[in-house]
Amino acid sequence: MLYIVPTPVGNLDDMTFRAISVLKEADLILAEDTRTSSVLLKHYDIHTPLRSHHKFNEHQTSAGIVEELLAGKTIALISDAGTPAISDPGFFLVREAVNAGVEVQCLPGATAFVPALVDSGLPNDRFFFEGFLPQKKGRQTRLSQLAELSHTIIIYESPFRLVKTLEQLAEYLGAERQASVSREISKIHEDTRRGTLEELAEHYKAMPAKGEIVICVAGKE
């Protein structure tokens, strides 16, 4: 069995009882960053063997992991925060495991875009999850495509590129398009700021953001 186990995006108390149980009972835990995950595992007194599995080695190591699964091991995959495979490593291993006939189960749990979407005040009955925009090649084309969507758009961004992204969104989607910026979700300094894309860009020029960022943008009317 391959378990995909969400971990907290901020507050460690967001861990589910089932996730803790699965991680304790697994034969092996695959972690995006073993140093980051060690803090979580120590907090919950989990002593399962830990192995590194990230975007730079997943294509080389997944075949061997599938062999271990086929041999009878129970393996759990976690990322630094949130649900693996959602803008994090995981898809490739899941696909290889499924193709090999291994049973895969993803536990329900934390992912940053859901609370950000609900907190935004924007329509959430239908939405488009973009994740991280292309940094260079294809970025302008992608922004042009997003401008035509009628659903609320969700984008992940780093604090270092936030202002640039808000300015580009204002350019391509319209400066008056309503949006929100959520940061540090479930942490002590959690904050959601709402306004037009132009207003948000001006705010974060003056007050640089810190922490993980989720941008929600209203769809085209």
Beta strands, then each sheet from edge to edge (+ up, - down):
strand 1: 2-4
strand 2: 28-31
strand 3: 50-52
strand 4: 75-78
strand 5: 104-106
strand 6: 127-132
strand 7: 152-157
strand 8: 178-183
strand 9: 191-196
strand 10: 213-217
sheet 1: 3+ 2+ 4+ 1+ 5+
sheet 2: 6+ 7+ 10- 8+ 9-
end
